[in-house]
Amino acid sequence: MAWLEPLERLLEEIVAVANFGLEAISVLCVVVGLFKTARLAFNLNRHHRGKDFPFNQVRLRFGTWLALALEFQLGADILSTTVAPTAQDLIKLAVIAVIRTFLNYFLDREMASELALVQEQRKLDEDAIKGR
């Protein structure tokens, strides 16, 4: 079917442009996340002089940005496998999906744990203020 060939080429070009866009957004997420995390670490370092540095907050912030970047990367890989996928493309897609799933799972667990610690600390602070 000769009339399908131009449509297939158009689809390949659309996928290539969308793939590039998604990969660019993924890179942008990592770079923005790096700067925002560095700024958070700098601000926390100024406010926590002489106290334990809240490393988990910094790690969770960057992990959130990495998870977002992996979402966009996964989208790009899904698109690239829609047009003549190779075995290598499918393996890459599966690996990224597994990494993203594990990262999101552990990130969610750590964020819930960190939130519980923050809430517990606030309660202790409120109790200390009431006790004065």
Rosetta blueprint (number, residue, H / E / L):
1 M L
2 A L
3 W L
4 L H
5 E H
6 P H
7 L H
8 E H
9 R H
10 L H
11 L H
12 E H
13 E H
14 I H
15 V H
16 A H
17 V H
18 A H
19 N H
20 F H
21 G H
22 L H
23 E H
24 A H
25 I H
26 S H
27 V H
28 L H
29 C H
30 V H
31 V H
32 V H
33 G H
34 L H
35 F H
36 K H
37 T H
38 A H
39 R H
40 L H
41 A H
42 F H
43 N H
44 L H
45 N H
46 R H
47 H H
48 H L
49 R L
50 G L
51 K L
52 D L
53 F L
54 P L
55 F H
56 N H
57 Q H
58 V H
59 R H
60 L H
61 R H
62 F H
63 G H
64 T H
65 W H
66 L H
67 A H
68 L H
69 A H
70 L H
71 E H
72 F H
73 Q H
74 L H
75 G H
76 A H
77 D H
78 I H
79 L H
80 S H
81 T L
82 T L
83 V L
84 A L
85 P L
86 T L
87 A H
88 Q H
89 D H
90 L H
91 I H
92 K H
93 L H
94 A H
95 V H
96 I H
97 A H
98 V H
99 I H
100 R H
101 T H
102 F H
103 L H
104 N H
105 Y H
106 F H
107 L H
108 D H
109 R H
110 E H
111 M H
112 A H
113 S H
114 E H
115 L H
116 A H
117 L H
118 V H
119 Q H
120 E H
121 Q H
122 R H
123 K H
124 L H
125 D H
126 E H
127 D H
128 A H
129 I H
130 K H
131 G H
132 R L
